[in-house]
Amino acid sequence: MKVNVALIKLLQFITFSLFLFSAMIYEGTFLLLPLDVLYQVTRGLQMLGVPSVPALAAACGVLAYGGYALWKRASLCEAVVETGMELFLFGTRQVRRFDALAAKSGAEA
């Protein structure tokens, strides 16, 4: 029966890793998205002939305005945070299901 418990723990670890990876991708997207906007706007303005420093200043202004516009829409920010929390809670529930299976399998031995 120890093989069953080891197999359950292995599957629990794989499930934990999967949900950890998906949560990191979700969070990382929202961390890297502003940097990408800053980079793309700066490069676009440089292609139009604007020097680097004014292009960066303008890109920071565009990014600040976009952040302010998103911040004013509280329901959108709440939806993003709520989705992340639901992803986290779903992952923890799935990982905890394996604990019950391991306890049940260990009790049968």
Contacts in CASP RR format, 6 or more apart in sequence:
PFRMAT RR
TARGET T0000
AUTHOR 0000-0000-0000
METHOD contacts of the structure
MODEL  1
MKVNVALIKLLQFITFSLFLFSAMIYEGTFLLLPLDVLYQVTRGLQMLGV
PSVPALAAACGVLAYGGYALWKRASLCEAVVETGMELFLFGTRQVRRFDA
LAAKSGAEA
1 105 0 8 1.000
1 106 0 8 1.000
1 108 0 8 1.000
1 109 0 8 1.000
2 109 0 8 1.000
4 105 0 8 1.000
4 106 0 8 1.000
5 102 0 8 1.000
5 105 0 8 1.000
5 106 0 8 1.000
8 98 0 8 1.000
8 101 0 8 1.000
8 102 0 8 1.000
8 105 0 8 1.000
9 98 0 8 1.000
9 102 0 8 1.000
11 98 0 8 1.000
12 95 0 8 1.000
12 98 0 8 1.000
12 99 0 8 1.000
12 102 0 8 1.000
15 91 0 8 1.000
15 94 0 8 1.000
15 95 0 8 1.000
15 98 0 8 1.000
16 95 0 8 1.000
19 87 0 8 1.000
19 90 0 8 1.000
19 91 0 8 1.000
19 94 0 8 1.000
19 95 0 8 1.000
22 87 0 8 1.000
23 84 0 8 1.000
23 87 0 8 1.000
23 88 0 8 1.000
26 83 0 8 1.000
26 84 0 8 1.000
26 87 0 8 1.000
27 84 0 8 1.000
30 80 0 8 1.000
34 63 0 8 1.000
34 67 0 8 1.000
37 59 0 8 1.000
37 62 0 8 1.000
37 63 0 8 1.000
38 56 0 8 1.000
38 59 0 8 1.000
38 60 0 8 1.000
38 63 0 8 1.000
39 59 0 8 1.000
41 55 0 8 1.000
41 58 0 8 1.000
41 59 0 8 1.000
41 62 0 8 1.000
41 63 0 8 1.000
42 52 0 8 1.000
42 55 0 8 1.000
42 56 0 8 1.000
42 59 0 8 1.000
44 55 0 8 1.000
45 54 0 8 1.000
45 55 0 8 1.000
45 58 0 8 1.000
45 59 0 8 1.000
46 52 0 8 1.000
46 55 0 8 1.000
50 58 0 8 1.000
70 76 0 8 1.000
70 77 0 8 1.000
71 77 0 8 1.000
END
